[in-house]
């Protein structure tokens, strides 16, 4: 198989990760009880940060939306890297390895602090990036 296919798969998986994170994590409703009470506390306490009034909920939402934006950007980057891989995939190995290590770290983070679905998605992205690296070969001069 060609690295282009693995990069396209990584792109699609990353986009699905962004959609899942946005629907469930950013715009998901807290369950009644402890979750709802926790959100209420996060929204209630205001404090000054660098001259601005914020709550922990503001930080939670800002970082959550930031993760969604980053995931969409990464999906687009993976798609473009797939296009570049058509010409000389082996030159992309350092970039792909960097993303591979990053997604492996995200999977460990998800395992430790979050839930299984993002971890599984991140490990699938790691697999795609690894296969893209393994299947990339230097182009031969004409």
C-alpha positions in Angstrom: 0.0 0.0 0.0 1.1 3.6 -0.5 1.7 6.1 2.2 -0.8 8.4 0.5 -3.7 6.1 1.5 -2.5 5.9 5.1 -2.2 9.7 5.3 -5.8 10.1 3.9 -6.9 7.6 6.5 -5.1 9.5 9.3 -6.8 12.7 8.0 -10.3 11.2 8.0 -9.7 9.7 11.5 -8.4 13.0 12.8 -11.5 14.8 11.4 -13.8 12.2 13.0 -11.9 12.8 16.3 -12.5 16.5 15.9 -16.3 16.0 15.3 -16.6 13.5 18.2 -14.7 15.9 20.5 -16.8 18.9 19.5 -20.2 17.1 19.8 -19.4 15.2 23.0 -16.8 17.3 24.7 -17.5 20.9 23.8 -21.3 20.9 23.2 -22.3 17.9 25.2 -24.8 18.4 28.1 -23.7 17.4 31.6 -25.7 14.6 33.2 -28.0 15.6 36.0 -26.5 15.3 39.5 -22.7 15.5 40.1 -21.8 16.5 36.5 -24.4 19.3 36.4 -23.4 20.6 39.9 -19.7 20.6 38.9 -20.4 22.7 35.8 -22.4 25.1 37.9 -19.5 25.5 40.3 -17.1 26.0 37.4 -19.4 28.8 36.0 -20.0 30.5 39.4 -16.6 31.5 40.6 -15.2 34.5 38.8 -11.6 35.7 39.1 -9.2 38.1 37.5 -6.6 36.8 35.1 -4.3 39.4 33.3 -6.9 42.1 33.8 -9.9 40.0 32.6 -12.7 38.4 34.5 -12.9 34.6 33.8 -14.3 31.4 35.3 -13.0 27.9 35.2 -15.8 27.2 32.8 -14.4 29.9 30.4 -11.0 28.1 30.5 -12.6 24.7 30.0 -14.6 25.9 27.0 -11.7 27.9 25.5 -9.4 24.9 25.7 -12.0 22.5 24.5 -12.8 24.7 21.4 -9.0 25.1 20.9 -8.6 21.3 20.8 -11.4 21.0 18.2 -9.7 23.7 16.0 -6.3 22.0 16.4 -7.8 18.6 15.4 -9.4 20.1 12.2 -6.2 21.8 11.3 -4.2 18.6 11.8 -6.8 16.7 9.6 -6.2 19.3 6.8 -2.4 19.0 7.3 -2.5 15.2 7.0 -4.5 15.5 3.8 -1.9 17.9 2.4 0.9 15.7 3.5 -0.8 12.9 1.7 -0.7 14.9 -1.5 3.0 15.7 -0.9 3.7 12.0 -0.3 2.8 11.3 -4.0 6.1 13.1 -5.0 8.5 12.0 -2.3 7.0 10.4 0.8 10.4 9.6 2.4 11.1 13.3 2.9 8.0 13.5 5.1 9.2 10.9 7.6 10.5 13.3 10.2 7.2 15.3 10.1 5.1 12.1 10.3 7.3 10.7 13.1 6.7 14.0 15.0 2.9 13.6 14.7 3.2 9.9 15.5 4.9 10.6 18.8 2.5 13.4 19.6 -0.6 11.2 19.0 1.0 8.4 21.0 1.4 10.9 23.9 -2.3 11.9 23.4 -3.3 8.3 23.6 -1.5 7.9 26.9 -3.1 11.1 28.2 -6.5 9.9 27.1 -5.9 6.5 28.8 -4.8 8.2 32.0 -7.2 11.1 32.3 -10.1 10.7 29.8 -12.1 7.9 28.2 -11.5 5.0 25.7 -13.0 6.4 22.5 -10.4 9.2 22.0 -7.6 6.8 23.0 -8.7 4.3 20.4 -8.9 6.9 17.7 -5.5 8.3 18.6 -4.0 4.8 18.4 -5.5 4.3 15.0 -4.0 7.6 13.8 -0.6 6.4 15.2 -1.0 3.2 13.3 -1.8 5.1 10.0 1.2 7.4 10.5 3.4 4.5 11.3 2.3 2.6 8.2 2.8 5.8 6.1 6.4 6.0 7.4 7.1 2.3 6.8 5.7 2.4 3.2 7.4 5.6 2.2 10.3 5.0 -0.1 12.7 7.5 -1.6 11.9 8.5 -5.2 14.3 7.4 -7.8 15.8 10.1 -10.0 14.6 9.9 -13.6 
